[in-house]
Amino acid sequence: MTTFVYSPSPLAPRTHPLISKTQLKNTLATTHERFSHEMVNRLKTQCLVHLQNHSSVLGFLNFSSKPHISPHFSVPSSRESFQAIVSRVCAILSQVRWKESSELKQLSPQLKAHHVAEIVAVHKDMQSVIQFFYWISKRPFYKHNMNCFISILNRLVRDREFAPADHIRILMIKYCRNEEEIRRAVAFLDEISGKDFGFSLYSSNTLLIQLAKFEMVQAARNLYKQMLNSGIKPSLLTFNTLINILCKKGEVREAELILSQLFKYEFSPDVFTYTSLILGYCRNHKLDLAFGVFDRMVKEGCDPNSVTYSTLINGLCNVGRVEEALDMLEEMIEKGIEPTVYTYTLPITALCAIEREEEAIELVAGMKKRGCHPNVQTYTALISGLSRVGKLEVAIGLYHKMLKEGLIPNTVTYNALINELCVGGRFSTALKIFHWMEGHGSLANSQTYNEIIKGLCLGGDIEKAMVLFEKMLKMGPFPTVVTYNTLINGYLAKGNVNNAARLLDLMKENGCQPDEWTYNELVSGFSKWGKLEYASFYFQEMVKCGLSPNLVSYTALIDGHSKDGKVDIALSLFERMEETGCSLNVESYNAVINGLSKENRFSEAEKICDKMAEQGLLPNVITYTTLIDGLCRNGRTQFAFKIFHDMEKRKCLPNLYTYSSLIYGLCQEGKASEAEMLLNEMERKGVDPDEVTFTSLIDGFIVQGRMDHAFLLLRRMVDVGCKPNYRTYSVLLKGLQKECLLLEEKVAVQHEAVYSCSPHEKDVNFEIVSNLLARMSEIGCEPTLDTYNVLISGLCRKGRLNEAKQLVKDMEERSFSPEREIYYSLLTAHCKSLEVDLALKIFNLIEAKGFQLHLSIYRALIYALCKAGRAEEAQDLFANMLDKQWNTDEIVWTVLVDGLLKEGELDLCMKLLHIMESRNFSPNRLTYEILGRELSRIGKSIETEPLADKLKVLKDGN
């Protein structure tokens, strides 16, 4: 394929007040199209050069009259084929009755814009050229491009055919589809304008309308001035167009000045003029002035139309005056002016926004009775409003009704529905709609992607969210700061702080600036997971970026240091917060009080409470509970109860955590019966205990050796719908083990086997686990699938794999099928103990059952295969993994960096990276740098690795 390069115009540029040289350069750089080489050379030498001394009618900078060359425009690979088509068409056009030529009709489907541009430039007969230009434009599947207009206008001006040239000039202006094209067209038309081919009123108005269409206000101002300077008398259309574009931008004062000039030319404002002014005042929220114009037009005998009323109704709705908007709707109907679908949609949208959806539905029914059918925007407003108030079923019904009526939902419709479905926890339905959008060619925007990514993150499926993120990077729409923030939060929620930090770096790499929300999430997340050094680093980086740390970031750091026992650092941050003028709230005080209470520094905590009161901040339930918890954990439950009674006197109702802290304290002091009485009290007061409350109480009775009562509490726990966790079962197992040992001692004394327990067994064995299940059955609390899930997962985490496997057999004997969490736990445990064959067997079971496999599972299994000396199998597994949908960078971060490199397995890591690259899974440049840094950490020089060459290529490419 031949590529032609655009060269600058030989004509000297002239400066225009609207279009800067930078804008001109950008326009040229992005809009040039490929064109025939002969045509380019011909245009260089054509007689238009004589126009260079003519003054500009519009004053725009000169563009070259040569057609632009675009990298998106395909020229035939065969030069001979191109010339053959052009020559054949020119030969046909030489015939008198060429329009009847069957050969031309056969050739016409092959004709493209670059053929036509050449034909109109080289064919000798001008009249045939003009007729052919119009004739081909009406053929199916053909459209002129800018080069066609440039080519024929050059020819017409050269041959001084100004009348047809003026008509084609107007067509060229109307052809423009965006601001870039209109700038290019104007620059070219400016270039060919001379004394004999100046702009007419019609062509000026056409251009003004196009400038208004693309909201090019300054260009419109300039054109109007130049019309006046060149002696073109404006028409009412001229004034109306200019007034309208100014009012759309809220420039009403200037529009009023143009109105005064309208009167000078002896024109009278019409309904369009007045409606434009009303629009301007509504845009500026000056409704009184808008109604003043409305009254003025009525007095002048100018009848308002549906657009006038719609503009006022829209203005009223925008400022929350919905009742008045509905009155205006009634008024226009009474005056015989039929509201349009747009008129109805405005108050319908406003009613939905203020949760008056029933009235909105009634209004829709009313519009249907008048023969006005809802459109996409009407349905979108209703879907959004109904979803927001929890009527998702009705909203989904409307969505399906839209489809049945042949209305194609737009991106706004989809976004409204997807957003509310995600908020309502119906993410699977939202995801189906999103995939339907993709499958039917509906273009999702960044908001759509952000909603789906948010839903995936809330559901804990960050890996699928990252797949969508990669799609955005490659195919658009480009991720926004909201996208990055959502994903960072998703990683932090799962405790994957490494990937959260990497995503921040990728965010910067891609030119998306982090905001306060980004850093607040990082500081909070790293503090929550005990990574205080990194939390402090991001806090400092936030300051360096010119972002002011706020209440959220300060409180997160204070809370993190307090929980980590670094109370003095927390106090210094507390003081710094005051010094920087960041207002303290109850949460900030509570965080410091929490740290001091845990460290048994109650006198200082009391001072902070006093200071809090001085600031006019009343202690809340968290404040009291923090003090109570600290006292209980330090063996001072008696004082904790004093605070408890004090908070009740102050009408501050205790919550679940208050009662749980007191129950824990009482049990620690051996007062389990009193703790149970407190449990009864909290239930009477409508406070539901959770697994922590029950577990503390169960443990309290076990310590006292009252196993039967502990199991009765377990039954009570299950009966109230509270699921035991592994901690609950582990304290019961501890009690059973203690009971077993006591029985063993009795056996040793009495020399008779009363109870069957394995001697000298310090850890919990399967016999004790079986005993737990048996005791549960005895109290009518039959083990469920959830019981097995919790026990097996917990035993795997504790390294008790044999007991976990035996428990799996037991559950299968009871006709329970293991769920995916059990398989995940078993696989991970087998990998840790390097029982690779068993791990692979479970892996195959997971795949066969269709359970989702996470990168962490692949990481564990690949590393286990490597350690077991089965690197080739690890490579095969990795290659098969790539057949599934993953984010390329996340594969490297999770499997290679946090997996193999972290464990020093460099050789396999580089082999897997090579497999990725050979399969066109190329990571981001930043990911290669992360790999390089990790290599340095383990003592490997990056300079000796192929990775160094890859990094060099990527950096040179940027």
BAKOLDREN-440947 format. One record per residue (C-alpha): residue in one letter; x, y, z. Coordinates in steps of 0.02 Angstrom, whole numbers, padded with zeros to 5 digits, always signed. Example, Ala and Ser with C-alpha at 12.3 -4.5 7.8 and 13.67 -1.06 7.14 Angstrom:
! BAKOLDREN-440947
A+00615-00225+00390S+00684-00053+00357
This chain:
! BAKOLDREN-440947
M+00000+00000+00000T+00063+00172-00046T+00065+00304+00090F+00058+00488+00049V+00117+00621+00168Y+00032+00788+00186S+00143+00940+00162P+00104+01113+00229S+00013+01239+00123P+00123+01352+00018L+00006+01494+00061A+00058+01607+00203P-00053+01584+00357R-00163+01724+00415T-00205+01745+00598H-00384+01727+00658P-00444+01779+00831L-00539+01616+00860I-00423+01479+00803S-00248+01476+00878K-00095+01406+00791T-00097+01260+00913Q-00277+01221+00869L-00235+01233+00686K-00086+01116+00707N-00193+00990+00803T-00331+00998+00674L-00209+00967+00533A-00123+00827+00625T-00283+00732+00661T-00394+00759+00509H-00287+00739+00354E-00344+00603+00235R-00246+00500+00108F-00272+00558-00067S-00214+00522-00242H-00033+00573-00271E-00072+00655-00438M-00213+00754-00357V-00098+00820-00222N+00031+00876-00350R-00102+00955-00458L-00173+01054-00313K+00000+01120-00272T+00012+01202-00441Q-00167+01254-00474C-00205+01435-00501L-00275+01462-00326V-00105+01529-00276H-00159+01698-00345L-00287+01708-00204Q-00153+01718-00071N-00155+01908-00073H-00342+01920-00051S-00407+01973+00118S-00501+01842+00219V-00688+01858+00231L-00695+01757+00391G-00522+01790+00458F-00481+01607+00496L-00304+01544+00483N-00263+01475+00312F-00270+01289+00288S-00199+01211+00131S-00322+01191-00009K-00249+01018-00037P-00352+00873+00028H-00296+00808+00197I-00213+00639+00212S-00285+00522+00343P-00207+00364+00411H-00384+00294+00419F-00417+00313+00232S-00371+00165+00125V-00301+00192-00050P-00310+00043-00168S-00153-00061-00160S-00145-00063-00349R-00109+00107-00424E-00156+00041-00595S-00327-00016-00531F-00361+00158-00459Q-00311+00245-00622A-00409+00120-00725I-00571+00158-00631V-00543+00347-00641S-00500+00340-00827R-00649+00229-00867V-00772+00343-00776C-00699+00497-00861A-00721+00411-01029I-00903+00371-00989L-00934+00551-00933S-00875+00610-01105Q-01029+00527-01178V-01183+00637-01202R-01302+00516-01116W-01182+00456-00981K-01319+00448-00848E-01399+00304-00945S-01236+00206-00954S-01258+00030-00886E-01070+00017-00867L-01067+00170-00752K-01206+00094-00648Q-01102-00065-00632L-00947+00034-00587S-01032+00150-00462P-01030+00027-00314Q-00839+00022-00330L-00823+00211-00325K-00756+00285-00164A-00731+00465-00112H-00548+00467-00168H-00602+00410-00343V-00732+00548-00354A-00610+00681-00293E-00491+00631-00433I-00627+00621-00566V-00696+00796-00531A-00520+00864-00535V-00464+00787-00702H-00618+00771-00810K-00621+00906-00942D-00805+00951-00955M-00858+01060-00807Q-01044+01034-00828S-01023+00845-00830V-00916+00860-00673I-01053+00958-00581Q-01190+00838-00636F-01084+00686-00592F-01046+00759-00420Y-01233+00771-00382W-01275+00606-00468I-01149+00501-00370S-01202+00580-00204K-01374+00501-00226R-01307+00326-00256P-01334+00198-00116F-01186+00164-00003Y-01090+00315-00064K-01047+00474+00032H-00938+00622-00013N-00798+00666+00105M-00712+00832+00133N-00586+00798-00006C-00725+00785-00134F-00791+00957-00088I-00615+01031-00088S-00577+00956-00259I-00735+01017-00347L-00732+01189-00264N-00552+01214-00320R-00607+01170-00497L-00762+01280-00494V-00672+01433-00425R-00531+01409-00549D-00658+01405-00692R-00754+01550-00612E-00914+01447-00597F-00968+01543-00442A-01154+01502-00440P-01133+01312-00426A-00982+01342-00315D-01091+01437-00191H-01216+01294-00185I-01080+01164-00158R-01000+01277-00026I-01165+01269+00069L-01170+01080+00050M-00993+01070+00116I-01039+01171+00271K-01191+01061+00302Y-01085+00904+00279C-00977+00945+00432R-01009+00819+00571N-00903+00892+00712E-00806+01045+00767E-00646+00981+00689E-00726+00965+00517I-00811+01134+00526R-00644+01216+00570R-00561+01131+00422A-00703+01178+00304V-00704+01360+00361A-00516+01373+00342F-00525+01306+00164L-00674+01415+00116D-00584+01565+00189E-00437+01523+00077I-00536+01519-00085S-00647+01670-00045G-00610+01823-00147K-00694+01978-00216D-00790+01875-00344F-00830+01731-00227G-00876+01810-00061F-00998+01738+00064S-01182+01770+00029L-01315+01794+00164Y-01374+01616+00136S-01202+01538+00151S-01162+01649+00302N-01322+01595+00389T-01287+01413+00348L-01115+01428+00425L-01185+01520+00577I-01312+01380+00605Q-01172+01250+00598L-01065+01350+00720A-01215+01358+00836K-01240+01170+00817F-01065+01138+00883E-01078+01278+01013M-00932+01376+00939V-00985+01538+01020Q-00831+01642+00986A-00826+01589+00804A-01010+01638+00787R-00975+01809+00863N-00834+01836+00740L-00936+01781+00590Y-01074+01902+00637K-00951+02048+00650Q-00872+02001+00483M-01043+01992+00400L-01075+02170+00456N-00902+02229+00403S-00921+02152+00229G-01090+02234+00202I-01200+02080+00219K-01367+02133+00291P-01418+02010+00429S-01587+01926+00419L-01702+01879+00562L-01628+01703+00548T-01455+01778+00577F-01510+01867+00735N-01610+01719+00801T-01466+01598+00775L-01342+01710+00864I-01462+01750+01007N-01498+01565+01029I-01316+01510+01038L-01278+01649+01165C-01429+01604+01273K-01383+01420+01272K-01220+01470+01353G-01308+01584+01476E-01241+01743+01393V-01410+01831+01403R-01344+02008+01426E-01251+01996+01260A-01404+01916+01180E-01508+02066+01235L-01382+02181+01147I-01403+02079+00987L-01591+02096+01011S-01574+02286+01012Q-01481+02276+00845L-01623+02169+00777F-01740+02317+00805K-01619+02433+00713Y-01640+02327+00558E-01829+02345+00577F-01860+02163+00621S-01982+02106+00753P-01938+01966+00873D-02033+01805+00840V-02073+01656+00952F-01899+01585+00921T-01817+01747+00979Y-01918+01759+01140T-01901+01572+01178S-01711+01585+01161L-01707+01728+01288I-01819+01628+01405L-01698+01482+01387G-01550+01594+01433Y-01632+01658+01591C-01685+01481+01640R-01506+01421+01616N-01450+01557+01736H-01590+01508+01859K-01669+01681+01841L-01847+01621+01825D-01926+01789+01865L-01838+01868+01716A-01885+01719+01607F-02069+01743+01651G-02045+01929+01617V-01994+01888+01437F-02143+01770+01427D-02263+01908+01479R-02179+02030+01358M-02201+01915+01209V-02386+01887+01250K-02413+02077+01262E-02326+02098+01093G-02450+01976+01017C-02323+01837+00994D-02405+01671+01041P-02297+01550+01142N-02277+01376+01069S-02242+01206+01146V-02055+01243+01148T-02083+01403+01247Y-02186+01312+01377S-02066+01165+01381T-01921+01284+01414L-02011+01364+01561I-02067+01195+01630N-01887+01134+01619G-01826+01290+01709L-01953+01267+01849C-01911+01083+01869N-01725+01120+01878V-01750+01233+02030G-01870+01114+02116R-02030+01210+02078V-02119+01054+02015E-02296+01107+02064E-02280+01266+01959A-02211+01161+01816L-02365+01050+01823D-02475+01206+01824M-02386+01268+01667L-02418+01100+01585E-02605+01117+01624E-02604+01297+01560M-02532+01253+01391I-02660+01113+01369E-02801+01235+01412K-02735+01355+01280G-02740+01219+01149I-02553+01196+01138E-02514+01010+01133P-02370+00959+01245T-02236+00854+01160V-02158+00698+01234Y-02013+00809+01287T-02133+00926+01380Y-02207+00780+01478T-02039+00699+01512L-01975+00852+01605P-02098+00848+01752I-02098+00656+01749T-01911+00660+01778A-01928+00792+01914L-02065+00694+02004C-01959+00535+02001A-01810+00632+02070I-01911+00683+02224E-01984+00508+02246R-02158+00551+02186E-02157+00408+02063E-02344+00371+02080E-02384+00544+02013A-02255+00518+01876I-02343+00358+01823E-02511+00449+01823L-02436+00584+01712V-02375+00450+01590A-02550+00378+01584G-02617+00554+01550M-02497+00585+01407K-02545+00418+01327K-02730+00467+01333R-02685+00623+01233G-02599+00515+01102C-02424+00561+01157H-02318+00405+01179P-02171+00395+01301N-01997+00392+01224V-01831+00322+01285Q-01801+00472+01399T-01973+00455+01479Y-01945+00271+01516T-01769+00306+01578A-01835+00433+01705L-01966+00311+01767I-01845+00164+01777S-01720+00267+01875G-01852+00338+01993L-01939+00173+02026S-01774+00083+02054R-01715+00215+02175V-01867+00191+02288G-01846+00002+02288K-01975-00042+02155L-01851-00139+02051E-01978-00264+01985V-02085-00126+01912A-01928-00042+01840I-01874-00205+01757G-02050-00227+01691L-02041-00054+01610Y-01873-00100+01535H-01950-00253+01451K-02099-00149+01396M-01980-00028+01311L-01904-00170+01213K-02076-00237+01162E-02127-00065+01100G-01973-00061+00989L-01884+00073+01089I-01697+00048+01101P-01635+00089+01277N-01489+00209+01276T-01335+00211+01386V-01423+00323+01513T-01566+00197+01528Y-01445+00054+01555N-01342+00152+01679A-01496+00198+01781L-01554+00017+01788I-01382-00058+01818N-01343+00068+01955E-01502+00035+02052L-01489-00154+02030C-01313-00150+02101V-01368-00040+02246G-01513-00159+02277G-01397-00308+02285R-01461-00386+02123F-01294-00388+02038S-01322-00546+01934T-01469-00459+01846A-01364-00303+01821L-01226-00409+01745K-01349-00492+01625I-01407-00321+01564F-01226-00265+01544H-01185-00419+01438W-01345-00391+01338M-01284-00215+01302E-01118-00281+01240G-01200-00415+01134H-01319-00293+01049G-01193-00158+01010S-01251-00034+01141L-01101+00070+01188A-01068+00066+01374N-00984+00222+01442S-00865+00237+01588Q-01011+00255+01710T-01083+00088+01653Y-00915+00002+01675N-00890+00086+01843E-01057+00022+01907I-01019-00157+01853I-00842-00149+01922K-00912-00082+02086G-01037-00225+02093L-00902-00354+02060C-00791-00279+02195L-00932-00276+02321G-00962-00459+02282G-00778-00496+02312D-00742-00538+02130I-00598-00418+02101E-00523-00531+01966K-00673-00512+01850A-00673-00326+01887M-00491-00318+01831V-00536-00407+01668L-00661-00268+01630F-00531-00140+01680E-00408-00211+01552K-00544-00207+01420M-00570-00022+01457L-00384+00011+01438K-00376-00079+01270M-00543-00038+01190G-00617+00107+01288P-00698+00197+01369F-00540+00244+01462P-00543+00215+01651T-00582+00367+01758V-00523+00410+01933V-00683+00326+01996T-00633+00164+01908Y-00462+00161+01990N-00532+00210+02161T-00662+00071+02154L-00532-00060+02109I-00409+00001+02241N-00548-00011+02370G-00591-00185+02306Y-00413-00246+02335L-00403-00164+02506A-00567-00243+02559K-00491-00415+02526G-00328-00369+02614N-00228-00372+02452V-00131-00214+02491N+00009-00255+02368N-00106-00249+02217A-00192-00093+02284A-00023-00005+02286R+00020-00069+02113L-00145-00007+02045L-00105+00166+02113D+00060+00163+02017L-00031+00105+01860M-00156+00246+01885K-00014+00373+01884E+00071+00285+01737N-00088+00303+01634G-00101+00489+01671C-00248+00480+01791Q-00215+00589+01943P-00262+00515+02113D-00381+00621+02216E-00420+00639+02401W-00532+00486+02394T-00390+00380+02323Y-00270+00425+02463N-00402+00415+02599E-00441+00237+02545L-00256+00190+02541V-00221+00266+02712S-00376+00183+02786G-00344+00016+02702F-00161+00002+02747S-00200+00057+02926K-00338-00073+02940W-00220-00214+02887G-00083-00158+03004K+00032-00087+02869L+00058+00077+02962E+00224+00119+02881Y+00142+00117+02709A-00012+00207+02773S+00101+00347+02837F+00193+00349+02670Y+00032+00377+02573F-00021+00508+02699Q+00141+00604+02664E+00125+00578+02476M-00049+00650+02484V+00022+00809+02561K+00161+00818+02430C+00031+00808+02292G-00052+00965+02361L-00200+00871+02431S-00249+00914+02608P-00272+00766+02726N-00446+00772+02796L-00541+00699+02941V-00550+00527+02859S-00363+00508+02828Y-00312+00574+03000T-00439+00466+03092A-00386+00310+02996L-00203+00337+03044I-00246+00375+03225D-00356+00220+03234G-00224+00110+03153H-00087+00164+03273S-00204+00150+03422K-00252-00029+03378D-00069-00072+03350G-00025-00013+03526K+00069+00141+03463V-00036+00261+03563D+00094+00399+03578I+00105+00412+03388A-00085+00416+03383L-00084+00559+03510S+00044+00657+03409L-00064+00638+03254F-00214+00693+03357E-00121+00852+03408R-00060+00883+03230M-00238+00868+03170E-00288+01009+03287E-00138+01116+03236T-00180+01103+03050G-00357+01163+03082C-00437+00998+03036S-00596+00989+03138L-00602+00842+03257N-00759+00738+03269V-00820+00603+03387E-00738+00466+03283S-00566+00549+03300Y-00585+00559+03489N-00650+00380+03497A-00497+00315+03404V-00378+00394+03533I-00486+00340+03680N-00484+00162+03612G-00293+00157+03607L-00274+00231+03781S-00405+00112+03854K-00321-00042+03784E-00156+00016+03858N-00239+00038+04029R-00207+00226+04021F-00379+00273+04084S-00330+00437+04167E-00272+00503+03997A-00427+00432+03915E-00533+00526+04042K-00442+00689+03998I-00479+00661+03814C-00662+00634+03859D-00663+00799+03954K-00581+00887+03807M-00711+00812+03694A-00850+00883+03802E-00765+01056+03801Q-00775+01052+03611G-00962+01026+03624L-00952+00846+03564L-01059+00724+03661P-00991+00548+03690N-01087+00422+03585V-01114+00236+03608I-00944+00201+03529T-00857+00315+03654Y-00936+00226+03802T-00911+00054+03726T-00727+00091+03692L-00699+00133+03876I-00801-00017+03934D-00704-00135+03819G-00537-00068+03880L-00586-00090+04062C-00653-00266+04034R-00495-00320+03944N-00391-00254+04088G-00490-00347+04223R-00587-00196+04282T-00763-00251+04239Q-00834-00172+04397F-00784+00001+04335A-00847-00044+04162F-01021-00070+04235K-01016+00102+04314I-00990+00177+04140F-01126+00062+04074H-01252+00128+04200D-01193+00306+04170M-01225+00293+03982E-01401+00227+04016K-01435+00376+04129R-01378+00490+03988K-01503+00407+03871C-01363+00331+03768L-01426+00157+03728P-01296+00017+03733N-01273-00084+03574L-01216-00259+03532Y-01032-00217+03558T-01065-00140+03729Y-01151-00298+03791S-01022-00411+03708S-00879-00320+03796L-00964-00337+03966I-01005-00521+03938Y-00824-00552+03890G-00763-00461+04046L-00878-00558+04162C-00826-00725+04085Q-00642-00679+04102E-00675-00652+04289G-00764-00819+04305K-00939-00743+04316A-01019-00839+04173S-01190-00849+04258E-01196-00658+04277A-01142-00645+04095E-01288-00756+04044M-01407-00644+04140L-01338-00497+04041L-01369-00597+03880N-01551-00617+03933E-01562-00430+03967M-01493-00379+03798E-01617-00495+03709R-01761-00420+03810K-01707-00248+03754G-01708-00301+03572V-01519-00312+03549D-01477-00471+03453P-01318-00560+03509D-01193-00613+03376E-01067-00756+03364V-00939-00657+03467T-01063-00634+03610F-01113-00817+03614T-00935-00880+03593S-00874-00776+03742L-01014-00846+03849I-00988-01025+03791D-00803-01009+03830G-00846-00940+04003F-00946-01096+04048I-00815-01212+03972V-00682-01135+04083Q-00793-01180+04230G-00808-01358+04164R-00994-01341+04127M-00992-01424+03955D-01176-01470+03955H-01226-01290+03983A-01103-01234+03848F-01190-01349+03723L-01360-01284+03777L-01297-01109+03735L-01241-01175+03565R-01418-01238+03536R-01488-01068+03590M-01366-00983+03472V-01423-01087+03323D-01607-01067+03369V-01595-00876+03358G-01516-00890+03185C-01338-00848+03237K-01211-00956+03143P-01065-01025+03246N-00893-00983+03175Y-00732-01082+03191R-00690-00991+03353T-00855-01055+03427Y-00818-01234+03377S-00635-01221+03432V-00682-01171+03611L-00805-01318+03617L-00668-01434+03551K-00551-01365+03684G-00682-01404+03817L-00708-01581+03751Q-00521-01609+03748K-00509-01549+03928E-00655-01662+03974C-00567-01807+03889L-00406-01778+03985L-00501-01772+04150L-00583-01937+04108E-00414-02010+04065E-00350-01959+04236K-00499-02047+04318V-00466-02201+04213A-00287-02203+04268V-00343-02195+04450Q-00486-02319+04436H-00397-02436+04309E-00551-02452+04201A-00590-02389+04026V-00737-02274+04043Y-00709-02156+03896S-00615-02182+03734C-00488-02045+03708S-00316-02054+03627P-00184-02033+03764H-00049-01902+03753E-00141-01810+03615K-00109-01623+03643D-00191-01564+03482V-00373-01588+03435N-00393-01754+03343F-00535-01823+03238E-00602-01922+03384I-00638-01760+03477V-00711-01681+03319S-00827-01832+03303N-00873-01811+03485L-00919-01629+03450L-01036-01681+03309A-01113-01817+03417R-01145-01697+03561M-01224-01574+03440S-01343-01711+03381E-01385-01755+03561I-01449-01578+03597G-01552-01577+03437C-01428-01469+03343E-01390-01581+03195P-01230-01537+03098T-01270-01446+02936L-01172-01415+02778D-01122-01248+02852T-01054-01339+03007Y-00940-01443+02898N-00887-01293+02793V-00835-01196+02947L-00746-01342+03031I-00653-01406+02877S-00596-01232+02824G-00539-01193+03001L-00444-01358+03021C-00357-01329+02854R-00302-01156+02908K-00233-01230+03069G-00136-01362+02973R-00246-01507+03034L-00265-01582+02860N-00292-01762+02915E-00438-01714+03026A-00509-01606+02886K-00501-01752+02762Q-00584-01870+02885L-00719-01741+02912V-00750-01733+02724K-00777-01922+02723D-00896-01905+02870M-00998-01770+02784E-01009-01872+02623E-01071-02021+02725R-01209-01904+02787S-01251-01865+02603F-01178-01689+02608S-01082-01631+02454P-00932-01519+02487E-00950-01340+02428R-00817-01240+02340E-00747-01161+02499I-00707-01336+02565Y-00618-01381+02403Y-00521-01217+02406S-00467-01247+02586L-00415-01428+02554L-00320-01384+02395T-00224-01243+02481A-00183-01357+02629H-00121-01496+02514C-00013-01371+02422K+00065-01311+02585S+00108-01489+02634L+00169-01524+02454E+00042-01663+02430V+00036-01615+02247D-00059-01764+02175L-00200-01741+02300A-00201-01554+02264L-00214-01588+02076K-00356-01711+02107I-00454-01578+02201F-00410-01449+02067N-00486-01562+01934L-00640-01586+02043I-00661-01397+02059E-00650-01378+01870A-00771-01522+01840K-00900-01447+01958G-00886-01278+01870F-00827-01183+02023Q-00731-01023+01991L-00543-01039+02006H-00450-00889+02076L-00273-00836+02036S-00225-00872+02217I-00271-01056+02187Y-00161-01063+02032R-00021-00976+02127A-00025-01105+02267L-00031-01253+02149I+00104-01189+02030Y+00221-01154+02176A+00186-01327+02252L+00225-01411+02085C+00385-01312+02074K+00441-01361+02250A+00398-01543+02213G+00516-01540+02062R+00375-01544+01935A+00411-01380+01844E+00350-01442+01675E+00178-01480+01747A+00179-01306+01825Q+00212-01231+01653D+00072-01334+01575L-00048-01280+01712F+00001-01098+01686A-00023-01111+01498N-00196-01186+01522M-00236-01048+01647L-00205-00918+01511D-00351-00990+01411K-00469-00915+01540Q-00508-00729+01557W-00384-00636+01668N-00307-00465+01682T-00130-00484+01613D-00048-00373+01743E-00141-00459+01885I-00073-00628+01828V+00104-00561+01846W+00069-00474+02011T-00017-00622+02094V+00063-00779+02019L+00238-00722+01971V+00284-00583+02092D+00185-00627+02249G+00203-00813+02213L+00362-00874+02131L+00478-00725+02152K+00428-00702+02333E+00485-00882+02363G+00644-00859+02260E+00590-00965+02111L+00668-00854+01978D+00694-00982+01838L+00514-01041+01832C+00453-00862+01849M+00548-00809+01692K+00489-00963+01597L+00307-00923+01638L+00334-00742+01586H+00401-00804+01420I+00245-00914+01398M+00137-00760+01428E+00231-00656+01301S+00228-00796+01171R+00038-00801+01190N+00023-00611+01168F-00011-00579+01352S+00105-00430+01367P+00104-00343+01536N+00110-00155+01560R+00280-00070+01568L+00251-00035+01752T+00227-00221+01784Y+00396-00257+01705E+00471-00128+01823I+00386-00215+01971L+00466-00378+01914G+00634-00290+01902R+00618-00220+02078E+00573-00392+02147L+00724-00467+02060S+00833-00338+02144R+00754-00379+02311I+00803-00561+02298G+00979-00514+02246K+00967-00541+02058S+01034-00407+01943I+00908-00352+01816E+01046-00310+01695T+01086-00495+01672E+00907-00541+01631P+00807-00532+01468L+00688-00424+01568A+00812-00280+01554D+00801-00282+01365K+00612-00285+01372L+00609-00135+01489K+00727-00040+01375V+00615-00071+01224L+00460-00015+01319K+00544+00142+01385D+00611+00186+01211G+00436+00159+01143N+00370+00294+01259
